[in-house]
Amino acid sequence: MVKINEFHDMDIPKEIIPKPDYDVPSDLLIFMRNDPMFYRKNFFPAIDKYKENTKDTTPLENMVKRGLGEYCNKFKIENPKEELMGEGDIIDLVRTIIADEMEDQDENK
């Protein structure tokens, strides 16, 4: 026999699809750099556009958003994209990309 109050003690998840238990922005950055087609068609051109006008990060932000979409499709992640990475996460990732690219550029001089 089961008491009714035992049902209330159960841990019920707040969300239907649990969030991934890893750092999505870091994993996304690795995906964007290592996927040959994404790198060639999106990552490199966005970096090139950014270098033309370093005050405008819009090409990089759009590239990260496209990358997140392709990342979710490729790895069959069903969470909403806004839940995986908010605008703040996207801006932080863009800053990381800019810092890495500037560091690489300084090394090549």
N, C-alpha and C positions, 0 to 999 in steps of 0.2 A: 504494500500500500504506500502511496506517495502523498506527502502533505503538500498543500498548495503553496505554503511559504517557501518551499524548496525551489520552486520555479523562479521566485524573485531573487534568489541568491545566485543564480547563474550569471556568468559573464556573457553579455550579449554584445557583439561588436557594434560600434557606432557607425561603421561604414560597411557596405556590402562587399566591396572589393578592398582588401587591405592594401595600404601603401607599401611600396617596396622597402625592404629593410637594408638598403644600401644608399650611398650618396648619388642621387640621380644626376646632378649637374656634372660631377666628376666623370661618371660613366658616360654621360652624353658627350662630353668633350673628347674622351678617348674614342668613342664611336665616330664622331665627326672627323677626327684626324686620321683614323685607320681605315675607314670605309673608302675604297678607291674612287668609286663613282661619286659619292657625296663630296669628297675632298676636291675632286677635279671640277665638278659642276657647281658647287656652292661655296665651299670653304675658301678655296684659293681666290676665286673672283671677289668674294666679299672682303677679304683682306686687302686685295689690290685696290678696290674702291675706297676702302677706309684710308689707305696710304695716300690717295689723291687728296682727300680732305679729312684730316685727322680730327676735326671738330664734330664731324657728323658720324655718329655710331649707328645710325639707322640700318645701313646694309648688314652690319654684324648682328644687330638685334633680330632682323628678319631672317638671317641665316640660322641663328640659334632656334628660332621658332619653327622653321622648316625642318631643321635637324631633329627637333623634339618629335615632330610628326612622323618623320621617317623612322626614328628610333622606336617609337611606340608601335608602328606598323611591323617593323622587322622582327621585334622581339615579342610581339603580341601582348603588349601591356594595355590593359583595358581601362585603367584609371583615366579620368579626365585630365587633359594636359595641364589645365589650370591648377589642378590638385598636386600634380607632380612638381611643377615649377611655377612660382608666381613671378610677377614682374620684377621684384627685387632679386630673385634668383637669376633671372635672365640678365639683368644689369650686372650683377656680380660676375657671372660667367663671361660676359663681354669684357669686363675689366681684366679678368684673368687672361683671356685670349690676347688682348692688347698688350698686357705686360709681357707675356711670353713672346709675342711677335717682335716687340721692341728689343727685348733681350737678345733674340736671335739675330736681329738686324745689327745690333751693336757688336756682336761676336764676329759678324762677317765683314766688318770694316777693317 
